[in-house]
Each structure stands twice: as structure tokens, then as C-alpha cells.
Amino acid sequence: MTAVHDTAVTTLAGDLSVWPASTAEPRPGDLAVGGVPLAEVADRFGTPVYVLDEAEVRDRCRTYRDAFPDTEILYAAKAFLCRAMIHWMQEEGLGLDVCSAGELELAVTTGFPAERIVLHGNAKSPRDLESALRLGVGRIVIDSPSEIARLAAAVGPDGHQKVMVRVVPGISAGGHEKIRTGTEDQKFGLSISDGYAQHAIARILDQPQLELTGLHCHLGSQITSVKPYLAAVRRIVGLMARLHEQHGLVLPELDLGGGHGIAYRPGEQALDLTTLARKVRTELAEACAAAGLPVPRLIIEPGRAIAGPAGIALYRVLAVKRTGSHTYVAVDGGMSDNPRPALYGVRYAPRLVGRRTTADRAPVTVVGRHCEAGDVLATDVELPADVHPGDLLAVPVAGAYHLSMASGYNLVGRPPVAAVRDGHARLLVRRESLEDIRSRDVGL
């Protein structure tokens, strides 16, 4: 993504490299995204609030389509989903990868074609499968042997459902051990090395109402190197060759999942999509040629890489406390709207916005409002030394796995989402109110 330059404003570089391309500074200290000052968004919608740059989302979809022109691209809905996001994905020509009946039904009731949706999940509920079959989902990814008989029975003898099998290639990749899903001995998929994948595939082939279209794998999240994907291609094509030899099977699809890493702070590494596309395409062609197989259609599932850099979280400072050698800046959100620092040790680069200051920068720890010592949003980051209650802090790269992982901790209510584009802001998801919280509690 390249920065967008406008002669009417002064654009910034360097420390804003992880911000949306539309980010500009119309006045010193007054940051704007999508042509809308962030202070104006905070005043209009309150804080905490998520800001989503619609043009950045769309540009990232187009970047994927340009890099992978012959590939089916499915947006991983678990990163962030709302009706507007679903609509944008449809307009930009992407499919959807969903993990529950909730995600699936939101998509279909928004008007997204069910045949362009893939259902995942290591433990699909009866409702998940019922919804998928009722709505006509394009493919269901089988993740365990028990799903085969359940799904076949639900489809019925005269029905038909396209399926894929999630295989475990035995590759360790990802930014944290909790988000590495391509290794052996974990809850996802069926292992290639111990024969479970081959056994499950043989069982699927005995079910005439299930059409096996291909193999699926997902190595993990926040992967910044191309090498793990190339290793996965080799191992999966090796399995395809064995299946062809044993069953005469030629599978037309190969889904390499997502997990494409992004930078959360300036200077961090991100996955190079152009290099990934070129090398994966070459590796797949060479491996298939060596195995005497036709090249299957490639499928990928980016989520974070599309939504993450397009989002900003805005918070008001509630308190500044200096104790010992540390300065703590407490804001009006925290782990209920962003659990990722507590879960994975993720580090962000918050920025003071909405006012000009000439104060020197000083190291602080930005903490949340919740009753946990681990409610920390950013450790040892530099902010102006005169930061004080009422100030507005903006956290970039907040578009993925924030609202989708938000909780009801301390009953503070989940924040709203506002979209910005061409100088206008509009509400996409309203704030969770006290009345929302009360109405779910049905009695004593």
C-alpha cells in the first residue's frame, strides 16, 4: 500500500507507516483518516470507538486480486464482520470464510451469495451444519472424522454437498504458539503423517452425497515468511499424488488458508504478497508437474491483512499515574475491546491526536480500565510528557480481532464502529448500551 498524497494537507511518513494510506495531518496534531479528523469522530460517536477506513479495506482487497489473479480469495470473517464489511467483500469480488452459523447467517441475510461461502470449524455444532445445508453454503471443510457421518446423514441420500478436508502438514509457523495451527498434536485438522487424513478421505469417497473438491490447510497467523507456505504446498501435493495413486483421485482445489502477517508498529516485517503469489504459484506448478498432476485452483483466506491495517481504535485518557519509575496512562477501554495484548503479548503504537503539543516524549504504559493487572494495551511506548486526562489516543492496526474478540467484562459495553471515506463518517455498528446488557438478563 502506498501513501495517498493531497496538496490540501500535509501527509506524514515514518511513524505513520502502519496507518491507512489516507492518513494525513491537516493541522499540527490533528490527524485525519479518510478525510475525517479523528477528534471529530470521537466527539460525534464517543469513545472508545473503532474507525474503519473503507477505501483502505477496498484497496487491500484489490491488492490481493492483483497479486493472485487466478486465485479464489475468501475473506476470513472471524477477523471482523459486519453488514457493511460483507457488502464491501461482495462488491470487491471476494468470497467469505466463516466459522459459525452466526457469521454465515449474517452474511446470507445481508445478501451475500451462499455458494461463495466456505464453512470452517474444528467442532461444528448441529446448528452450524443445519444452517450451512439450509442456506446452500458452497463448501464445508471437514475437520474431524466424526463430521463425515454426521454431515452425510444431514445431507440425506438424495442430497449433495461439496466438501474439503483440512489436513495438518506438520509445519510450525506463526507469531505466537497460540496461533500456530499447522503443527502436529493440536485441535485442528487431520494429520498427513499419521494417516488420519488419508483414512478420512477414503471414508468421504464412500459417501456419494459428499463431493470432495480439494484439500485445505491453515498454518497459523501472523506469518511473515513465504517459506512455510512453500513447504505446505510440497507436502499437500505429495498427499494428492498418493490419493491419485490409491484412488485415481484428481482434486481440483487446494486451499492454503491465510495467516498473512502485518506490521503493528513501524519497522515491523509484513508478508510480501507479491513474492508469496509468485513463489507459491511456481512451487505448485513444479510440484504438480513432478507428480504428474494437473495444477489445482488455488484458494487463500486473508482476514487480518485486509481488515487490520484499515482500523483505528480511539480512547480518552481517564487518568495519568506516576508510580516509582513508571508512568501509567489509563484509558476508557482495555481488554474488553482488545484482549490481544493479554492473550498474545501484542505490542501497539498509540499516538496522541486532537491537539498540538511541543512537549518532549516520555516512556509510558497505556493501560485499560478493567480490574486486571494484565489489562495493558501498550507497554513502554513514547507519548508527549504532558499527556493528561481528556486527551485522545489513537491506536492503529485495530481492524482485526478487536471487536470480534470483545467481551462483556465489567459490563462496560462493546464499542461502536464508524466507517470513514471521502470526508464523511457513518455508523456501522452501534455502541452496546446498558439497556442491551439489562435486556439479556431475563430475571432473578
C-alpha positions in Angstrom: 0.0 0.0 0.0 1.4 3.4 -0.9 0.5 6.6 0.9 -2.1 8.9 -0.7 -0.9 12.5 -1.2 -3.2 15.5 -1.2 -1.9 19.0 -1.9 -4.5 20.4 0.6 -2.9 18.7 3.6 0.5 17.7 4.8 0.9 14.0 4.8 3.2 12.2 7.2 5.5 9.2 6.8 7.8 7.2 9.0 5.9 6.8 12.3 2.6 6.6 10.3 3.8 3.8 8.1 1.3 1.4 9.7 -1.6 3.7 9.3 -4.2 3.7 6.5 -2.9 5.3 3.3 -5.4 8.2 3.6 -3.9 9.3 6.9 -3.0 13.0 6.9 -2.3 15.9 9.3 -4.4 18.9 8.2 -3.2 20.8 11.2 -0.4 20.0 13.7 -1.5 17.2 16.0 -4.9 16.9 14.3 -4.8 13.6 12.5 -7.4 12.7 9.8 -8.3 9.4 8.2 -10.4 9.1 5.1 -10.7 12.9 5.1 -12.3 12.9 8.6 -10.4 14.3 11.7 -10.2 11.6 14.3 -11.1 14.1 17.0 -14.3 14.8 15.2 -15.1 11.0 15.1 -14.5 10.8 18.9 -16.7 13.8 19.6 -19.5 12.5 17.4 -19.6 8.8 18.4 -17.9 8.9 21.8 -15.1 6.7 23.0 -13.9 4.0 22.8 -14.8 3.8 19.1 -13.3 1.8 16.2 -12.8 3.7 13.0 -12.6 1.8 9.7 -11.2 3.3 6.5 -13.5 1.9 3.8 -11.1 2.8 1.0 -8.3 1.1 2.7 -10.3 -2.1 3.0 -11.3 -2.0 -0.6 -7.7 -1.2 -1.7 -6.4 -4.2 0.2 -9.0 -6.5 -1.5 -7.8 -5.2 -4.9 -4.2 -5.7 -3.9 -5.0 -9.4 -3.3 -6.9 -9.7 -6.5 -4.0 -8.1 -8.4 -1.4 -10.3 -6.7 -3.4 -13.5 -7.1 -5.4 -13.1 -10.4 -6.2 -16.8 -10.9 -6.9 -17.5 -7.2 -10.2 -17.7 -5.3 -9.8 -15.2 -2.4 -12.0 -15.7 0.6 -12.1 -13.1 3.3 -11.7 -14.7 6.8 -14.8 -13.3 8.5 -13.5 -14.1 12.0 -11.1 -11.1 11.8 -14.0 -8.6 11.7 -17.5 -8.9 10.3 -20.5 -6.6 10.0 -23.0 -6.0 7.2 -21.0 -3.2 5.6 -17.9 -5.4 5.5 -19.9 -8.2 3.9 -21.2 -5.8 1.3 -17.7 -4.5 0.5 -16.4 -8.0 0.1 -19.2 -8.8 -2.4 -18.5 -5.7 -4.4 -14.8 -6.3 -4.5 -15.3 -9.9 -5.8 -14.1 -11.8 -2.7 -15.8 -14.9 -1.2 -16.2 -15.5 2.6 -14.7 -17.9 5.0 -17.0 -18.3 8.1 -16.7 -20.3 11.3 -20.2 -20.4 12.7 -23.9 -20.2 11.9 -23.9 -16.7 13.2 -21.3 -15.5 10.7 -22.9 -17.5 8.0 -26.5 -16.2 8.6 -25.3 -12.6 8.9 -23.6 -12.9 5.5 -26.6 -14.5 3.7 -29.2 -12.2 5.2 -27.0 -9.3 4.0 -27.4 -10.6 0.5 -24.1 -12.4 0.1 -24.3 -15.5 -2.2 -24.1 -18.6 -0.1 -22.3 -20.6 -2.8 -19.3 -18.2 -2.4 -19.0 -19.1 1.3 -16.9 -21.8 3.0 -17.7 -23.0 6.4 -14.9 -24.0 8.8 -14.6 -25.1 12.4 -12.9 -27.8 14.4 -16.1 -28.5 16.3 -19.1 -27.6 14.2 -22.4 -27.6 16.1 -25.6 -29.2 14.7 -26.9 -25.6 14.2 -23.7 -24.8 12.1 -24.3 -27.7 9.8 -28.1 -27.3 9.6 -27.6 -23.6 8.6 -24.9 -24.4 6.1 -27.1 -27.0 4.3 -30.3 -25.0 4.6 -28.7 -21.9 3.1 -26.7 -23.8 0.4 -23.1 -23.0 1.5 -20.5 -23.5 -1.2 -18.2 -25.9 0.7 -17.9 -27.3 4.2 -14.4 -28.0 5.4 -14.3 -31.4 7.3 -12.0 -31.1 10.3 -12.6 -34.4 12.1 -13.7 -38.0 11.2 -16.9 -37.7 13.2 -18.1 -34.9 10.9 -18.3 -37.2 7.9 -21.1 -39.5 9.1 -23.0 -36.5 10.7 -22.8 -34.5 7.6 -23.7 -37.3 5.2 -26.7 -38.1 7.4 -27.8 -34.5 7.4 -27.4 -34.1 3.6 -29.5 -37.3 3.1 -29.2 -40.0 0.4 -30.6 -37.7 -2.3 -28.7 -34.6 -1.3 -25.3 -33.2 -2.4 -22.7 -31.1 -0.6 -19.2 -30.1 -1.7 -16.6 -30.6 1.0 -12.9 -30.2 1.6 -10.7 -31.8 4.2 -8.4 -29.8 6.5 -5.1 -31.5 6.7 -2.2 -30.9 9.1 1.1 -30.6 7.1 3.3 -30.6 10.3 4.7 -27.1 9.8 5.3 -24.6 12.6 4.6 -21.1 11.6 3.0 -18.0 13.2 3.7 -15.2 15.5 2.7 -16.9 18.8 2.3 -20.5 19.9 -1.4 -20.0 20.5 -1.9 -19.1 16.8 0.2 -21.8 15.2 -2.2 -24.3 13.7 -0.2 -26.2 11.1 1.7 -28.3 13.7 1.1 -31.8 14.8 -0.8 -32.6 18.1 -3.3 -29.7 18.2 -7.0 -29.4 17.8 -7.3 -28.5 14.1 -7.4 -30.8 11.1 -6.2 -34.3 10.2 -2.6 -35.3 10.2 -0.9 -36.3 7.0 2.0 -38.0 8.7 -0.1 -40.5 10.8 -2.5 -41.4 8.0 -5.6 -39.9 9.6 -6.1 -37.5 6.6 -5.9 -40.4 4.1 -8.3 -42.5 6.2 -10.9 -39.7 6.4 -10.7 -39.1 2.6 -11.3 -42.7 1.9 -14.4 -42.6 4.1 -15.7 -39.4 2.3 -15.3 -41.2 -1.1 -17.7 -43.9 0.2 -20.3 -41.2 0.7 -21.8 -40.4 -2.8 -23.7 -37.4 -1.5 -20.4 -35.7 -0.4 -18.3 -34.3 -3.2 -14.6 -33.9 -2.2 -13.3 -30.9 -4.1 -9.9 -30.4 -2.5 -7.6 -30.2 0.5 -7.3 -27.3 2.9 -4.7 -26.3 5.4 -4.0 -23.3 7.6 -0.6 -22.9 9.1 -1.2 -20.2 11.7 -1.4 -16.4 12.0 1.0 -13.5 11.7 3.3 -15.4 9.3 5.8 -13.1 7.7 7.9 -15.6 5.7 7.0 -17.3 2.4 8.9 -20.5 3.2 6.2 -22.2 5.3 3.7 -21.8 2.5 6.0 -23.4 0.0 6.7 -26.3 2.4 2.9 -26.8 2.8 2.4 -26.9 -1.0 5.0 -29.6 -1.3 3.5 -31.8 1.4 0.0 -31.4 0.3 0.8 -32.1 -3.4 2.6 -35.2 -2.1 -0.6 -36.3 -0.4 -2.6 -35.5 -3.6 -0.2 -37.8 -5.5 -0.7 -40.6 -3.1 -4.5 -40.2 -3.3 -4.3 -40.3 -7.1 -2.3 -43.5 -7.0 -4.6 -45.2 -4.4 -8.0 -43.9 -5.6 -7.4 -42.4 -9.1 -8.5 -39.2 -7.4 -7.7 -35.8 -9.0 -8.7 -32.9 -6.7 -9.4 -29.6 -8.4 -8.8 -27.3 -5.4 -6.1 -26.5 -2.9 -6.8 -24.1 -0.1 -3.7 -22.7 1.6 -5.6 -20.7 4.3 -4.4 -17.3 5.4 -2.4 -16.1 8.3 -0.6 -13.4 6.3 1.4 -11.3 8.7 1.1 -7.5 9.0 3.1 -4.8 10.8 1.6 -3.4 14.0 4.4 -0.9 14.7 6.7 1.0 12.3 9.6 -1.1 11.3 8.0 -4.5 11.8 8.0 -7.0 9.0 4.9 -7.9 7.0 4.4 -10.7 4.5 5.2 -9.7 0.9 2.2 -10.7 -1.1 3.8 -10.3 -4.5 6.6 -12.6 -3.5 4.2 -15.0 -1.9 2.0 -15.2 -5.0 4.9 -15.7 -7.4 6.7 -18.3 -5.4 3.6 -20.3 -4.4 2.4 -20.4 -8.0 5.8 -21.6 -9.1 6.1 -24.2 -6.3 2.6 -25.5 -7.0 3.2 -25.9 -10.8 6.6 -27.6 -10.3 5.3 -30.0 -7.6 2.3 -31.0 -9.7 4.4 -31.5 -12.8 6.8 -33.8 -10.8 3.7 -35.7 -9.6 2.1 -35.9 -13.0 -1.0 -34.0 -11.7 -2.9 -31.1 -13.1 -2.5 -27.8 -11.2 -5.4 -27.4 -8.8 -7.1 -24.0 -8.4 -5.6 -22.1 -5.5 -7.7 -20.7 -2.7 -6.4 -18.3 0.0 -8.2 -16.8 3.1 -6.8 -13.4 4.2 -8.6 -11.8 7.1 -6.3 -9.7 9.3 -4.3 -8.5 6.3 -7.4 -6.9 4.8 -9.2 -5.6 8.0 -6.3 -5.0 10.4 -4.5 -2.0 8.9 -7.8 -0.3 8.0 -8.9 0.1 11.6 -8.1 2.6 14.3 -9.2 2.4 18.0 -9.8 5.8 19.7 -9.7 6.2 23.5 -10.0 9.0 26.0 -7.4 9.3 28.7 -9.1 9.0 32.1 -6.0 9.2 34.4 -2.3 9.6 34.5 -0.5 8.0 37.4 3.3 8.2 38.1 4.5 5.5 40.5 8.1 4.6 41.0 9.9 4.8 37.7 6.7 4.2 35.6 4.0 6.4 34.2 0.6 4.8 33.6 -1.8 6.3 31.2 -5.3 4.8 31.8 -7.9 5.0 29.0 -11.6 4.3 28.8 -11.3 0.9 27.1 -9.0 -2.0 27.5 -9.0 -5.8 27.4 -12.8 -5.9 26.9 -12.4 -4.3 23.5 -8.8 -5.6 22.8 -7.7 -8.8 24.6 -4.8 -9.4 22.2 -2.1 -7.9 24.3 -3.2 -10.0 27.3 -3.5 -13.1 25.1 -0.6 -12.9 22.8 1.7 -10.1 24.1 0.9 -8.0 21.1 2.5 -4.5 21.0 0.9 -1.4 19.6 2.0 2.2 18.8 -0.6 4.6 20.2 -0.5 8.2 19.3 -1.8 11.4 20.8 -4.3 13.1 18.4 -6.6 16.1 18.5 -4.2 18.7 19.9 -0.8 20.2 19.2 2.0 19.8 21.8 5.6 20.7 21.9 6.4 18.6 25.0 9.2 16.1 24.9 8.2 12.5 24.5 8.5 10.2 27.5 8.0 6.4 28.0 4.6 5.4 29.4 2.5 2.3 29.7 -1.0 2.6 28.4 -3.5 0.6 30.5 -7.2 -0.1 30.4 -10.0 0.5 32.9 -10.5 -3.2 33.9 -9.9 -4.9 37.2 -6.9 -6.9 36.0 -3.2 -6.1 36.3 -2.8 -7.7 32.8 -5.1 -5.1 31.3 -2.3 -3.4 29.4 -2.7 -2.0 25.8 0.8 -0.8 25.2 3.9 -1.2 27.3 6.8 1.3 27.3 5.7 3.5 24.4 6.6 7.1 23.9 3.9 9.8 24.3 4.2 13.5 24.9 5.2 14.1 28.5 2.2 16.5 29.0 -0.4 13.8 28.3 -3.4 14.3 30.6 -7.0 13.3 31.3 -9.3 14.2 28.4 -6.6 13.6 25.8 -7.4 11.4 22.8 -5.2 8.4 22.0 -5.4 6.6 18.6 -4.2 3.0 18.2 -3.6 2.0 14.6 -3.9 -1.5 13.1 -7.1 -2.1 15.2 -9.4 -3.5 12.5 -8.9 -7.2 13.1 -9.6 -9.3 16.2 -10.6 -6.4 18.4 -14.4 -6.2 18.2 -14.7 -9.8 17.1 -12.9 -10.9 20.3 -14.5 -8.2 22.6 -16.1 -9.4 25.8 -18.6 -8.2 28.4 -16.0 -7.9 31.1 -17.1 -5.4 33.8 -20.2 -4.8 31.7 -18.7 -1.7 30.1 -20.4 -2.4 26.7 -18.7 -3.1 23.4 -17.6 0.0 21.3 -19.3 1.1 18.1 -17.7 1.0 14.6 -17.7 4.0 12.4 -16.6 4.0 8.7 -14.8 6.9 7.1 -14.5 7.7 3.4 -14.2 10.9 1.3 -14.6 13.2 4.2 -17.7 11.6 5.7 -18.2 9.3 8.7 -21.1 7.0 9.3 -22.0 4.5 12.0 -21.7 0.8 11.0 -22.2 -0.9 14.4 -23.8 1.0 17.3 -22.4 1.0 20.9 -23.6 -1.7 23.2 -25.8 0.1 25.7 -26.7 -0.6 29.3 -30.2 -1.4 28.1 -28.7 -4.1 25.8 -27.0 -5.6 28.8 -30.1 -5.4 31.0 -32.4 -6.9 28.4 -30.3 -10.1 28.1 -30.6 -10.7 31.9 -34.1 -12.2 32.0 -34.7 -12.3 35.7 -33.9 -13.4 39.2 
